Amino acid sequence: MKPSRSSQPCLMILRILVMGLGLLHPHRATAADELQYFHDCVKHELPAALRRFVIANGPDRLNRAEDSARTDIVNDLFSACRQSALDSAHRADERSYVDEAVGSFFKEIPWIVELQHRTEQLLKTDPDKAFEEQAVRAYSFCLEGTARRLAQTSEDPIDTIEQGALVGCSRNRQVVFDTYSSHGKSFAPVEMKALEKESHDKVSAIVTKIRNDVRKTKQQ
């Protein structure tokens, strides 16, 4: 069932609280083979843990970056991934890794809160523009997040990774056009070209940094 118009602002604010996760990555670039399952679970389950926390407590405690909020999220995330790892006969003894992953997110909270406030104001004054900006932002985040994931798991050239990100985020790209169209507007091809050019410049830096980090980790 499609969310009602009245429920969409709340859903958007919740998305803002977690959409920045696409740009984050764990402090350690690689993991020991026997812990890879657990580490992957932490990366994949962090958005769900944040959603559960916001649903149970509201966004304010998260926005204030309270130590108790961080502790609750770490406990929830560690418990979920520990159980998943044990059920699958994998090791799960790195709570410090969960602390690092959640800590990386908490460092981004001031930026996320600023983005949330801007969106809340736009929802009051110009809701169409708020949803348009969110669609564009989600596409940009998807491109960067997908490029980061591909760089971590392959040795493909940067151009190949960029093409993979474009293909992987094609649905988000279409949402941009559909969102503007639903408001009787159009997102010009030249604007999309500029957006993807900006992403292209970031992807090169992302891939270079990730591969340098992986190289350093392997040498340690």
JORA-V922764 format. One record per pair of residues at least 24 apart in sequence whose C-alpha atoms are under 7 Angstrom apart, sorted by the first residue. I is the first residue (numbers start at 1). GAP is how many residues later the second one is. D is the distance in whole Angstrom. If there is no record, write none. Layout:
# JORA-V922764
{{I | GAP | D} {I | GAP | D}}
This chain:
# JORA-V922764
{{9 | 114 | 7} {13 | 103 | 6} {16 | 96 | 7} {16 | 100 | 6} {17 | 95 | 6} {18 | 29 | 6} {21 | 84 | 7} {22 | 119 | 6} {22 | 120 | 7} {22 | 123 | 5} {23 | 118 | 7} {23 | 121 | 7} {23 | 122 | 5} {26 | 74 | 7} {26 | 75 | 5} {27 | 73 | 6} {29 | 184 | 6} {29 | 185 | 5} {29 | 188 | 7} {30 | 184 | 6} {30 | 187 | 7} {34 | 56 | 7} {34 | 57 | 6} {35 | 56 | 6} {35 | 57 | 7} {37 | 48 | 7} {37 | 53 | 7} {38 | 43 | 6} {38 | 47 | 6} {38 | 54 | 6} {41 | 40 | 6} {42 | 35 | 7} {42 | 39 | 6} {42 | 56 | 7} {45 | 32 | 7} {46 | 31 | 7} {49 | 24 | 6} {49 | 27 | 7} {49 | 28 | 6} {63 | 46 | 7} {63 | 50 | 6} {65 | 41 | 6} {65 | 44 | 7} {74 | 24 | 6} {74 | 25 | 6} {74 | 28 | 7} {128 | 55 | 7} {132 | 44 | 7} {132 | 47 | 6} {132 | 48 | 6} {135 | 40 | 6} {135 | 41 | 5} {136 | 40 | 6} {138 | 34 | 7} {139 | 30 | 7} {139 | 33 | 5} {139 | 34 | 6} {140 | 59 | 7} {142 | 27 | 6} {143 | 26 | 6} {143 | 56 | 7} {144 | 55 | 7} {144 | 59 | 6} {147 | 56 | 6} {148 | 58 | 6} {148 | 59 | 7} {151 | 56 | 6} {151 | 59 | 7} {152 | 58 | 7} {158 | 46 | 6} {158 | 49 | 7} {162 | 41 | 7}}
